[in-house]
């Protein structure tokens, strides 16, 4: 008996996929992605969660330091004292906010910039509010602000590094040999005040002077030279032992 070969199915032509089917397929893909994300977050990884939070902040422009798991408590209590959310990013934004509030309170916005990044928090102070021209002892008018910075540092987990910079104009006095000497003296004086009023261990505070070697702008105008004459206080997460 001869076998009958199955006839090939003829392809139907001009059949369009319904629009709702494409939407349904997209929905299934999104649901699958959502459940995979839930599975990956079932165990909290601090570094991964921090990266996710920073991405959300960048996307939506919402400071992470203002987020709170409990609206009754302050952000510092609800975030930095909760072990599951004790991330460097949360602490960084909380202390940045406190420093910026102090800058506004003292009306120093023209002379002080506060920035944050992967390295920590950077407080950049124009030397006009700290020293007399060619001097290295902080002025009496700058001491209240530096004392307040010390009290904020006292409550923080950060290491503190003070860097001082000058413009390119040479200097030579009976007390100061050159710009490098001037910047080193200024950095050490500011670091000494912060150490005194913060009460942190001396090993957590460092000071260095760079002279004119690291300008922010070309030393071709009075305004640019003023920008280059600065003291920078970097609050940085301590390195793991």
Number of C-alpha atoms within 10 A of each C-alpha: 3 4 5 6 6 6 6 6 6 6 7 6 6 6 7 6 8 8 8 9 10 11 11 11 11 12 12 12 11 12 12 12 12 12 11 12 11 11 10 11 12 9 8 11 11 15 12 11 15 18 13 12 18 18 12 14 14 12 9 9 10 13 17 21 20 15 16 18 13 11 9 9 11 13 20 18 13 19 24 20 13 12 10 12 19 15 19 19 22 23 24 24 20 21 19 21 16 12 20 18 12 17 20 12 11 12 11 16 14 10 16 19 16 18 13 15 10 10 10 19 22 19 19 20 22 21 25 16 17 24 17 12 8 15 16 22 15 19 13 10 11 14 16 11 16 19 17 17 21 21 18 18 22 17 12 17 16 22 20 24 18 26 24 30 29 26 23 17 10 11 13 12 8 5 11 16 12 14 23 21 17 23 28 20 20 28 26 21 17 24 23 17 17 26 23 15 17 20 14 21 11 13 9 14 19 18 21 18 22 18 22 21 14 12 19 16 14 13 17 9 9 10 11 15 20 17 22 25 21 27 23 22 24 23 24 20 18 11 7 4 3
